[in-house]
Amino acid sequence: MKSLLKLRRSLQKFYNKNAVWVQAVLKFLLALTVFQMIQMQIGSAQTIRSVMITVVLAVVSAFLSTNVIAVFAGILFMYHLSSLSPEALGVGGAVILIVGLVYFGTGPKESYALLLTPVTLALHIPCLMPVILGLVEGPSAAWGIAAGTILYYTMQILTGSAYMTIPGEGMDEILSHIMGVLNEIVRANDIILMTIILLLVFAVVSMIRRMSVDYAWYLAIGTGVFSYILLEVIAIVAMNSQESLIGTFLSAVVTVFAAMAVQIFVFSVDYRRTERIQFEDDDFYYYVKAVPKIGRKKRKAEIPAQMESQPYQQRWEQPKNVTQTADGWQKEMQRRNPNEEEALQEQMRKQQEQYFRDASRYAASTQEDIKERERQEWLRRRTEQGGSRYDKRKGG
């Protein structure tokens, strides 16, 4: 654990010094991965031209937002669909347009969920993004998960459909191909089922992570992964699917390790040192739970080290209140020999007397202010009733 914390601090320092370049490199890798995945899923030939287009788009995307990367991915997707058939381009373009309008209509700040969800689905670890996004993102990430899932399975149907591989010769044949692939998309239970499963896992993780209980992140990870396995098993049995249960368990294991790594680097706390505080004011009661971060030393109610070298007369020269003064002098008297006890008590008594004198002066000045305000209010009311102000003062 200590080595991981040291690694985290080193990475944080490195990121703080080189934030711009680190973000650019990460965006370049993200864009390159997404663009390459699109080309591999569609199955188009790896030509020098296509590789150059992918690399150039990734380099440009390194200095842009992830929303722009998502737009580039959509354009590249339609470009590769055009190599299959005009029907594939038409259907794929319509799906991308509808999903894009709905998704960007919500105004997302970033599109990491939209870009990474298809990648994890292609790598057969579908529950990875719902669990991690449930830990570090808000409810808005659900739109990205749903949109990414729909686009991925649409791409799978378009590239695997017999209607799309052979272009139609006439208008009637083209329309029949389009209607055939649309029927395949509508009847594809995998899209709806996987979207519901991933959204449920995301909701479970997000809700448990926000609960004010100890080890909330660990509970969220465990419950989310267990929910995914349970829902996947139910779906496989109910639909008589050929999906492998071994693959489901392996993807769950990978998700657990990845989520634990995220938890260490993002939310590393020590629940054993949890403190709960309760206080109140005129309007509310406050219940505060303080969980210290791992790697932070526990604060001790002791005299600071820099005060040890000072004479004891200077340590309690300006106390905040009498209670703190009494506690401080009691600790100090325990540290000193009995010969100094009388001097310490005498100094403590003088400081308490000074404190009460100051409090009395403050109370007296407050009473004078109240009387002055009452007199001014009385003069104002008499003036409003008529007569000279001189008479009012004389009468007052």
N, C-alpha and C positions, 0 to 999 in steps of 0.2 A: 504494500500500500504506500509506503514512504517513497519508494522509487517512482510509483505512478504519480504521486503528488509533486515530486521534483520534476518529472517530465512535464506535468501540466504547467507548472510555474515557468519552466524554460520555454515551452511553446507560447505561453501568454506573453512573455517578454519579447520573444521573436516576432510574434504577431503585432504587438504594439509598435515595434520599431519599423516593421515592413508591411503595414496593413494593406496599403494600396496594391503592392505587388503580389502579396499572398492572395488577396481577393481575385486579382486578375488571373493568376495561375489556376485557382480553383474553378473559376468560371470557364476558363479555357478547357480544363479537363471535363467539366460537366457538359459543356456544349459538344465537345468531341465525342464523348461517350454516347450522348443522345443521338447525334447525327449518324454515328457509325451503327448504332443499334437499329435505327430506321432503315438504313441501307441493307443491313444483314437480314432483317425480318422480311422485307419486301423481296429480297433475293435478286436484286439487279446486279449486273456484272460490275466487278471492281475494276473500273478503267482509271487511267491516269487523270482523266478529266473529272470524274466523280470524286476521286480522292482529293484533288486540288480544290474543288468546290467545298468539300467538307472541311478541309484544313483552313481555308481562307475564312469561311463563315465562323469557325471556332475562334480564330484569332481576332476577328472583329467583335465577336460576342464577349471576349474577355474583358472589354472595357464598357460593356453595356449592362443593363439590368436583366434579371432572369425573365422578366416579361417579354423583352425583345428576343431573348433566346428561344422562348416558346413560339413566338411568331416565326422566327427563322426555321424552327423545327417543322411547323405546319407547312411552310412554303417548300421545304426540302421533301416533306412527305408527299405533297402533291406532284412535285417534280418527278419523283420515282414512280408514282402511280401512273403518270402519263406514259411511262415506258411499258406498262402492262396492256392497257386498253383505254379508249376514251370513256367507256362505261365505268371503269375503276376510278378514273379521274373525276368524273361527274359525281358518283356516289360518295367517294372519299372527300371531295371538296365540300359537298353539302353537309356531311357529318362534321367536318372540321369547322365549318362556318357556324353551324348551330351550337356546337359545344363551346366554341370560342366566344360567341356572343353572350351565352349564358354565364360562362366563367368570368370573362373580363367585365361583364356587367356588374359583378359583385365588387369590383374595385380592389383586386388583390395587390398588396405592396410587392410581393415577390411570388415567383412561380416554381419554387423548389419542389413542392408536392406534385404539381402537374408534370414536371420533367422527370422526377425520380421514380414515381409510381410505375410507369411502364417499364423502366429499367429493372426494377426489382421483380416485376411480374415476368419479364423475359429471363431473369436469372433464377426463377422458381423459388423466390423467397418473398411471397406476397405480403406477409404480415409484418415485414421489417418497417416499412414506411408508416403504417398506422400506429405502431407502438412508439416509434421514435418521435413522430410528429405529435402524438398525444402527450409526450413528455415535455416537449420544448415549444410547441406552438399552441395557438388558440383555436377556437371553433372554426375560424375561416379556412383552416387547412383542409376541412372536410370537402370543400368544393374541389380542391386540387386532386384529392384522392379519387373522388367520383369521376371527374373529367379524365384523369389519366387512365383509370380502369376502362372507361368506355372507349377511349381512343385506341388503347392497346388491343382490345378484343375486336374492335372494328377493323383494325389493320390485319389481325389474324384471319378474319372472315374474308376480307377482300383479297388477300394473297393466296388463300386456300380454296377459293370458290372456283368452280369450273366455268361459271358465267363470265369471270373477269379475265381469264387467261387467253381466251380466243375472242378477238374483236368481232362484232357483228357486221354482216355485210350490208344489210338494209336497215331502214328505220324501224320496221317491225321487229326485227331480230335484236336490235340495240335496246328497244323498249322492253322486250321480253327478258333480256339479260339484266337490265336494271331492276325490273320488278322481281326477278328471281333472287338477286342478291339482297334486295331490301327485305324480302320475306325471310331470308336466312338471318339477317340482322335482328329482325323483330322476334323471330322464334328462338333466338339464341338465349337459352336460359343461363348460360355461363356468365353473360354480362351482368344481368340483374342479380344473380346469386352472389357472385364475387363482390360486386359493388356493395350489396347489403352487408355481407360478412365483414369487409374491410371497414365500413363506416361504423358498424357495431363495435368492432375492436377498438377503433379510434375513440369512440364515445366512452367506452368502459375505462380505457387508460386515462383519458383526459379527466373524467370525473373523479377517479380514485386519486390521481396525482394531486388534485386540488383540495383533498380532504385534510383536515387538521388532525392527523393521526401520526404516530411515530412510524417511520419506515414506509411512508406513503408511496415513494417512488418504487421501492421494491415490491410492494403490494400491487401497484399498478402494472409493473412489468409482468409479474407472475400471473395476475388475473387476466391481463390482455392476451398473453400467449395461450393460457389455458382456454380462454373463450374462443380463440381462433381454432385450436385443435378440435374442440367440441363441435363448433359449427361446421368445420370441414368434414368431420366424421359423419355428422347428421346429413350433410348435403350429399356425400358420397353414397351413403346407404339409401337415402330417399330417392336419389336419381339414378341409382345403379350405375354410377360413373366408374370409369376405368382409372381414375386418379389413384396414384400410389400413396398409401398411408405412410410408408417409410419416408417418402419425400416430404410429406407434411410434417413429420416429427423432426426431420433434419432441418427444414426451414425454421421450425420453432426454436431449435437449439441455436442456430446461427443468430436468430433475432434476439435471444436472451443475452448472448455474449456481446452483441453490438449495443444493445440497450444498456447493459451494465457499464460498458466503456463510456457511453454518452453520460450516464449518471455520474461517473467518477469525474469527468472533465467539466460537467456543467453544474451539478448539484451535489457536492461532496460535503456532508454534514455529519456531526457526531451526536446521535440521539441519546447517548448515555449521559451527556452533560446538558440535557434539556432543562430549561428553567421556565417556570410559569409565574406570571406576575398579575396581580389584580389590584386595580385602583379605581377611583371614581372622581367625578367632578359634580357640578351642580345639575347636569343634565343626563349624564350617562355613567354606566359602569363599564370598565374596560378590563378585558381578559386577554393578556398578552402571553404568547408562547415564543420563547427565544431559544433557537437551536444553533449552537456555535458551529462554525465551519471547521472541518478537519484541517489541522495544520496551524490553527490559531491557539496560542497559549491561553490557558484559563486565567482570568483575572483574579487576583487575591486581594483580600481586604487587609493590606499591610501597609506599613510606612514605605513610600517609594525609596528605591536604592539611593537616588541622588540626595535624599534628605538625611540619610544615616550619618553623613559627615557634619551636619549642622548641629549647633548647640540646641538643647531641648527647649531653651527659651524662644528660639526662632521658629520652631516647628509648628507651634500652635498660636502664633502671633495674631493671625487674622482668621478665627474660626467662622464657619458659615452659620452655625447656630449652637445653642447651648447643648443640645443632645450630642452633636458631633464632638463638641469640646469635651464633654464628660467622658464619652467613649475613648476619645484620643488620650486624655490624661490618664484614664484608668490603665490603658495599655502601656503608656509611658512609665507609669509608676511601677508596673510589674517588671519593667526592664531596668529600673534604677535601684540603688541600694536604699535602705531605710533612712539614712542620714539626709537624703534629698527630698524625702516625702513631704515634710512640712513646707519647704520652699515651693514645691510643686503645687500643693494645695492652696497656698496663699496666692500664687499667681493665677490659679484657676478661679479663686474667689473674686479677685479683682476684675478678671475678664468677664465673669458673669455679672458683676455689678455694672460694668461699663455697658454690657449688652442691654440690661434692664433700664439703665438711664437713657440710652438711645431710644429704646422702645417707648418709654414714657414721653420723651420729647416729641416723638412722632405722633403719639396719640393726642398730645396737647395741641400740636399744630393742626391735626385733623379736626379737632373740635372747634378751633378758631375758624378754620375754613368753612365749616358747616354753619357757624353763626353768621359769618359774613355773607354767605350765600342766602341765608334766610332773610337777612336785613335788606339785601339788594332786591330780593323777590317782593318783600313787603313794600319797598319804595316804588317798584314798578307797578304794582297793583294800585297803590294810592294815586300814582301819576295818571293812570288810565281813567280813574274815577273823576279827575278834574282837580283844579287848584294848582298852586305853584309848587315846584319841587322844594323851594326853601321852606315852605310850611310843612311839607312832609318830613323833611329832615329834622326840623325843629320839633315836630310832634313826635317823631320817632325817637 
